[in-house]
């Protein structure tokens, strides 16, 4: 068998697919919910870098760092992954670390009006389209402005990259003159950091490494659990397959683990029960064939033997009548066996139909007892007690046969000087108790098995072992119950019809 087409492989694939889809959906939802948080986290990171950058700029401004301010701004931009701007009090870009917006004009971040808005500990502005800074998000932490020294000792960069350095006497109009360098205007500048909007939009990508690692671990665990779960389902089914092959080969004693409490365990239990029932059915079938063959062989042998004697004229006139009587008795016996088998077949097939009519159960029982005991007298004490007027709605012919089988069984297995008690009680029950001194508790449950016969030495007549099973089937066909028990050396058979049937009113 191709392992890829096995149930276990399909279960593992299905589990992994479901887990993978679940992880994908969960990751998508997580990213969607955390996207704004990631953007905010990126802005917080940039704003948090403001104080450190401000401090370093102050040191450079005061000449404590041997580096050009412009070069320093470029270094800071690469170190913190931000655009660094210095804005004059009027909003002019005095310095852009990427030199793209030098000399352009922004809104000054005074924090009181204009487009700048406060978010937590910093101010934020998203320049509109078509304006300088389009595509950037500008952030400033509202720190004191940089001043008190020569920020640009050689003059601020020329606007739009014009020709050469310019002096500090520009048009900002704010500041004081440095006594050490009268040609340089000392101005105060605002430190502004810029973040490309694309960087904010892609901030959620920072979640991917963690999500990927978590997804890989979850998928690996899911695959392991899927393998274990698939095996727990596929292995019992594999054992069921082997057991079914054993049953098909005629071996019904299968070993199936039915200790599981789930559907697979119940399936195994049902299969084990089915195999046991099939084995019992096959055993009963073999027993039936053997019993039927034995029951038919004896009368057929007698019939063939005596009929041959009559045919050849070996029997004299005096023996002919006796042989004819024997042939008649054996043929009647054979016909009775065949009728019983046909009757059982009719009941088992579900084709038996009830022709209900009302009758008095006490009268019907008394009539059956009288007919059976009159035809087959014995030395047992017989006592019949019945309540008159027990009107029931039944198939009289079938119920009469059931009662006849019960009474005949009691008569047959009651020893001489034993007792038989027949009692009828409303709304529809008949109790037949007979002496059974040799019967054991182990024998009672088997009395209703087909072709089960007690030791012939216990009975005063041979039976086929079909009387009680037929009686039980007839009672069940009426919706009633027939059960037996051993009580104080007496075998008690109690026939109970449903109350709804037994309480049917008498006819006019």
Buried (B, 14 or more C-beta within 10 A) or exposed (E): EEEEEBEBBEBBEEBBEEBBEEBEEBBEEBBEEBBEEBBBBBBBBBBEBBEEBBEBBBEBBEEEBEEBBBEBBBBBBEEBEBBBBBBBBEBBBBBBBEEEBBBBBBBBBEEEEBBBEEEEEBBBBBBEEEEBBEEBBBBBBBBEBBBBBBBBBBBBBEBEEEEEEBEBEBEBEEBEEBEEEEEBBBBBBBBBBBBBBEBBEEBBEEBEEEBEEBBEEBBEEBBEEBBEBBBBBBEBEBBBEEBBEBBEEEEBEBEBEBEBEEEBBEBBBEBBEBBEEEBEEEEBEEBBEEBBEEBBEEBEEBBEBBBEBBEEEEBEEEEBEEBBEBBEEBBEBBEBBEEBBEBBEEBEEEEBEBEBEEBBBBBBBBBBBEEBBEEEEBEBEBEBEBBEEBBBBBBBEBBBBBBBBBBBBBBBBBBEEBBBBBBBBBBBBBBBBBBBEEBEEEBBEEBBBBBBBBEEEBBBEEBBBBBBBBBBBBBEBBEBBBBBEBEEEBBBBBBBBBEEBBBBEEEE
